[in-house]
Amino acid sequence: MKTFKEYNFFNDKILQSLEEIGFKYPTPIQKKVISFLFASNKDIIALAQTGTGKTAAFGLPIIQKVNFELKKPQSLILCPTRELCIQITRDLCRFSKFLSSIRIIPLYGGVNIEYQIKSIQKKTHIIVGTPGRIIDLIKRKKLFLNEIKHLILDEADEMMNMGFKEELDYIIAQLPKKRQSLLFSATMSKYMNVIANTYLKDPVEIIIGRKNVGSDDVKHIYYIVDQLRKKYLVLKRIIDINPEIYGIIFCSTKKGTKEIAEYLIKDGYNADALYGDLSQTQREYVMNRFRNKNLQFLVATDVAARGLDVNNITHVINYNIPKESEIYVHRSGRTGRAGNSGISVCIVHARETRNLKEFEKKIGINFYRKMVPTGKEICEKQLLYFIERVKKVVVDDKLMKRFIPEIQKNLKFFDKEELIKRFSWIEFNRFINYYKDSKDINPIYLGKKIKKKSFVKSKKLKKESFSKLFLNIGYKDNLTKLGLINLINQAVNNSRINIGHIEILSNFSLFEVEKRFKRKILVGMSRINHFGRPISIEIKN
């Protein structure tokens, strides 16, 4: 297999960037697309699974072909979401790190347009943008696209699905007729032929693998519930049976993402929600926490998760299964990337299993049913995981040496067995306490009437058990109820506490918590910043 260097397509500066990133051999899609783009000016449709390196496939050639003497944009990359726009720009900047003269500008909504206008007025070579902001800048006569040589439509099917056809028509009408257009996608959706016929001229298809198939590195499994209200209980058990899980939970609505994230946070899990109405600052804050693994779970809608490029995601969980197979391919493609294995999970009602059968036919995958784990199975798995962590932990003997005498002195009354029990209990008690009286929640179809259970049982406390606290930030500071719950959990290190009424006002907020936690929250929150602003908190009663 040839290396990037052996293909002789790229200059030394680009090769230096690739070497620093760790890219030595092109992936199949990169090999085919890059070779084609240096040999032909024809339009192309390129299809390959998510995570196979499509950005480098079109990005490296357009960087190599930049005319540095020309100060106008020469390549335009259109994408459906701000997240994808930011991710593509980040990747292109990595590929061109040692080309000091190149300018790559992202243009998307939700941020100050004046700053973007100033960026455009400088020498610019490559524009990455979302349709709405691109049109805004064109109509303001601040962005001119008359020198564009390459048009890249990344996930154009999703742009059509989001209702951007008129915007695409308008933008593409501003481009020179003599250009090369490239259409990239992970799936061959119902929109692809429309896009190809409308915007491309006799395109050549470059397909890696089969059309609309899932990655071979992803295992597809499902769990059945007999009542939709049990889905959250099943979700918790899926999470708890996988101690090292790091994943995305997909919901079909904004309301669903907020609710599920809120339930998870209240139950002590490190989670947050990503949906369309968040400001750009909020979205980037959530995404950075997830990328840095400060969040274990991202609860998201499909649109919000487009362009999400995060490595080492172990699980994608479909809390609500999508209606279309193409969407399922995009979701499951968030895991099993770059040669890693991953698991895509569906939580379905019995009547939804027919949808999975349709997916199997259309995508060419196999779903495997798993039984919802019992409380006993979860406790055993967590105990074994704890034992493995103890076995593998590396102790810094130098740092610990000074503390050992005091530890030995205070623990000398306990024998070995008692010490093991006590240290294990500290780590392990929340699972044992939660699951000690739990029942098997797998459906039993024996003709018996199944009693309905509530979705989430919460401990009811009397009003006098709560204290009211005042916070100096409100919705003008991008604070939401979910964000406030996150702050409370950060302040008390994710302790399981009961939260009462929450009221988010313009410049301040009021909330209720159990009285026994009020001092801990007071101290903990005083050490936290919210988007760089120090938090001031007072106890009202």
Order of alpha helices (4+ residues) and beta strands (2+ residues): alpha-alpha-alpha-beta-alpha-beta-alpha-beta-alpha-beta-alpha-beta-alpha-alpha-beta-alpha-beta-beta-alpha-beta-alpha-beta-alpha-beta-alpha-beta-alpha-beta-alpha-beta-alpha-alpha-alpha-alpha-beta-alpha-beta-beta-alpha-beta-beta-beta
